[in-house]
Structure formats: structure tokens, C-alpha cells
Amino acid sequence: MANASTSLMVRLDPDSKLFVTRAAELRHVSVSEYVRSVVVAQARREIQAAEQQVIALTPAEQRAFWEALQEPTALTAAQQALGVLMRGE
């Protein structure tokens, strides 16, 4: 049974299906082959990252994370009160 396979059904909204179909056409493969290659590769990356306890971010996610770190945070009233308390003011 080394070559046995199982099926997986996925429901997509029409826009998502259109994108997946178009992406498969660009690679000149069937929709099933496209989904299989992309999903399995992504699943492997996520499992490896989880096993290594590493957070893997795409370039867009890296940029969003960096931008979020650059924005000054507004302290809540409770945080400001705690700061006053800790400074002994």
C-alpha cells in the first residue's frame, strides 16, 4: 500500500476557487496537483518550524511585524498608574 492515496474534500468560495484554478493553470498542472503540492509543502514548513520552536514569517508578515514594533504604544490608564506606583511617585 505504499502507493495508496486518500482523498480530501475542500470547499472554497467562488473567488478562492478562481484563484486556485488560475494558479494551477499558470503551473500547467491540475487543480488537485496544485493544491497537493502547495498545501503539502506549506504543511511541512509549518511542522518543521513548530518542531524547531521557530516562528516563520513571510516577507509581508515580517514587514507588518516590524512596522507594528515601530509604532509607539499608548499606555492604558492602568499601565500609567502602575508606572507611577513602581517609580514611587
Buried (B, 14 or more C-beta within 10 A) or exposed (E): EEEEEEEEEEEEEEEEEEEBBEBBEEEEBEBEEBBBEBEEEEEEEEEEEEEEEEEEEEEEEEEEEEEEEEEEEEEEEEEEEEEEEEEEE
